[in-house]
């Protein structure tokens, strides 16, 4: 096998390996209310005041206010890190749901 054929074979092998890799997509959910009567009543009624973020490749993306005054929009943080969501300040990490995997 010539050097050129070897390089082409190597590229084909690399491409087929890349196509088999999947990226997990998760949704993290945070409760914005402190534990107490109001939070309990809302959960009992099947509702709550929640914040969520989408985790892709080790970054959690979310939308909304954050700890930089005057800024809002899409931002990223470390996954599972309770985000500051003015005026409430998220109280706790609630759950992480696997949304699937993407090529």
DOROMAR-816247 format. One line per 8 residues: number of its first residue (from 1); their letters; for each residue x negated, y negated, z of C-alpha. Coordinates in nm, 3 decimals. Each point is the difference from the previous one (the first is absolute). Layout:
residues N
NUM	A	X:Y:Z | ...
This chain:
residues 103
1	XXXXXXXX	0.000:0.000:0.000 | -0.139:-0.338:-0.099 | -0.025:-0.296:0.237 | 0.292:-0.169:-0.176 | 0.226:0.307:0.030 | -0.093:0.033:0.366 | 0.090:-0.364:0.068 | 0.336:0.040:-0.177
9	XXXXXXXX	0.076:0.317:0.195 | -0.092:-0.177:0.325 | 0.234:-0.292:-0.082 | 0.289:0.235:-0.081 | -0.056:0.185:0.329 | -0.010:-0.332:0.191 | 0.325:-0.115:-0.162 | 0.182:0.323:0.086
17	XXXXXXXX	-0.116:-0.029:0.362 | 0.125:-0.359:0.022 | 0.341:0.097:-0.134 | 0.039:0.254:0.283 | -0.063:-0.252:0.276 | 0.309:-0.136:0.176 | 0.030:-0.309:0.216 | 0.235:0.031:0.296
25	XXXXXXXX	0.246:-0.285:0.048 | 0.139:-0.053:0.353 | 0.247:-0.245:0.150 | -0.074:-0.119:0.355 | 0.285:-0.138:0.210 | -0.031:-0.237:0.299 | 0.262:-0.100:0.258 | 0.009:-0.379:0.045
33	XXXXXXXX	0.200:-0.001:0.324 | -0.147:0.074:0.342 | 0.137:0.308:0.177 | 0.319:-0.092:0.182 | 0.376:-0.014:-0.012 | 0.031:-0.180:-0.335 | -0.238:0.236:-0.178 | 0.181:0.302:0.151
41	XXXXXXXX	0.342:-0.130:-0.107 | -0.123:-0.064:-0.355 | -0.157:0.348:-0.027 | 0.324:0.156:0.133 | 0.193:-0.183:-0.271 | -0.241:0.135:-0.263 | -0.173:-0.328:-0.064 | -0.304:-0.192:0.122
49	XXXXXXXX	-0.226:-0.294:-0.075 | -0.288:0.159:-0.191 | -0.309:-0.089:-0.203 | -0.160:0.237:-0.252 | -0.319:0.035:-0.197 | -0.111:0.226:-0.288 | -0.328:0.189:0.048 | -0.207:0.072:-0.312
57	XXXXXXXX	-0.370:0.092:-0.003 | -0.065:-0.095:0.362 | 0.170:-0.342:-0.013 | 0.342:-0.089:0.129 | 0.177:-0.257:-0.218 | 0.288:-0.206:0.136 | 0.195:-0.314:-0.082 | 0.087:-0.289:0.226
65	XXXXXXXX	-0.154:-0.220:0.263 | -0.327:0.086:0.167 | -0.246:-0.151:0.248 | -0.135:-0.266:-0.240 | 0.216:-0.312:0.051 | 0.184:-0.123:-0.305 | -0.062:0.313:-0.206 | 0.245:0.266:-0.105
73	XXXXXXXX	0.026:0.250:-0.279 | -0.170:0.333:-0.063 | -0.298:0.085:0.222 | -0.186:0.314:0.110 | -0.123:0.134:0.335 | -0.137:0.323:0.147 | 0.272:0.271:0.001 | 0.190:0.033:0.329
81	XXXXXXXX	-0.120:-0.336:0.131 | 0.301:-0.176:0.153 | 0.047:-0.306:-0.223 | 0.073:-0.347:0.135 | 0.340:-0.093:-0.140 | 0.098:-0.346:0.123 | 0.212:-0.086:0.190 | 0.036:0.350:0.145
89	XXXXXXXX	-0.345:0.165:0.012 | 0.048:0.370:-0.077 | 0.020:0.201:0.320 | -0.083:0.352:-0.108 | -0.085:0.235:-0.281 | 0.317:0.204:-0.048 | -0.053:0.253:-0.278 | -0.192:0.088:-0.313
97	XXXXXXX	0.186:0.157:-0.293 | -0.167:0.174:-0.293 | 0.144:-0.154:-0.314 | -0.183:0.245:-0.229 | -0.318:0.011:-0.201 | -0.097:-0.190:-0.311 | -0.252:0.074:-0.276
